[in-house]
Amino acid sequence: MLAVCGGVGGAKLAFGLQEEVGAALTVMVNTGDDFTHLGLAISPDIDTVLYTLGGLADPVRGWGRAGETWQFMTALRQLGGEDWFQLGDLDLAMHVERTRRLAGGERLSAVTADTARRLALAARVLPMSDEPVRTTVETSQGRLAFQHYFVRERCMPSVLGLRFEGAERARILPELADLLADDALCAVIICPSNPYLSIDPILALPGMREALARCAAPVVAVSPLIGGQAVKGPTAKIMGELGLAAGSAAIARHYAGLVDGLVVDTADAADADRVLAFGLSCMVAPTLMKGPQERVALARQCLAFAHELDAKRRAERPEETQPWSRSWTEQDSGPSCP
Ligand code: GDP
């Protein structure tokens, strides 16, 4: 099965999915946030997913590694270096090693997959593309590179629009294109990442929307809003700046035509009818993932919802074979899926 993921919010659900299906999980990660800083190739969302799924993430900050120290930053500051982007001493090893391997001609996907193996992840973690895509933000203060907007300016400038530079020339990673075209794919879960900053760069890749709409598996998205508010980060602020009312209806409109179902939080149960009005199925469930138990519980709900949607589709179109449904029904022991 495939999880579509940005950084902190998405990685929490990806962790729960890994607990549930292990090596059957592939995580497709946004690279629109990637940038070169101090000569280092930094992929913030990939690193958040690797650290989270590897059990290495800092549980309080949500990003970076647990047990981190900051001697490098202290020394850099002393020398008058750029210090607006925090690079911990442990984290630095990731960027130095990735930079070395990319400079040696390796693909980002190969480096990422190998790092996942070295960190003993069960899941396969892959960038959405090996070609660079760079998110830029049109703001009240002019055009900003993504990390300048997000970290240096702390998301303060108003967002007027978003561009995904290079997306039109980037190709969906071939392994991911193959998985999306695989008739045996059993579920696609769009994690509760920021739809505009984290998921849209993935959807901007040529052919991605079509691949998702066409894929044999049910596609389920989880809303990143609870009670119309983001759990963390600027999702609701950006929605307001883009003229959207922050709530499940706007998230449903955003994903309409792409996903079969949307999971909304119990706090937003009253929005279910508005989600249905966009032609999506709706599941109401607790979506706040405070710790590992909630991550696993939400992963289970998502898989159950996907299974339900799959069964519904099978009943409506019995001529189509749905491999996941078949294995589920025969074994009655949950999904065994690629
Ligand atoms: P980033 O790239 O590190 O900013 O992270 P993402 O884009 O993956 O995630 C940011 C989004 O995750 C925000 O919109 C949050 O509201 C959402 N989020 C974070 N934690 C949770 C949670 O426990 N439940 C839900 N439903 N959304 C969450």
Residues whose N, C-alpha, C, O or C-beta is under 5 A from the ligand:
A	BS01	GDP	G6 G7 V8 G9 G10 A11 P192 S193 N194 S198 S223 P224 L225 Q229 A230 V231 K232 G233 T235 T287 L288 M289
